[in-house]
Amino acid sequence: MELTETLAMTPTAAVSGWYFAHPESKYFGLGKISMDQLTDYANRKGKTKAEMERWLSPNLH
């Protein structure tokens, strides 16, 4: 078992966790991250914009 570059577990069959549910729970998706949000987040985390783009690329607008 190992982690990929994006910190996913491989093989996927190795993934486990605790799941909690409630009958009134609601699930939602997040919108895409804009460049101004990415820049702000990188500044607050003390990371470069390029590094944050690499980590958040699937969620960028």
Secondary structure, DSSP 8 states (H G I E B T S, - for coil): -EE-TTS-EESGGG--------TT--------B-HHHHHHHHHHHT--HHHHHHHHGGGB-
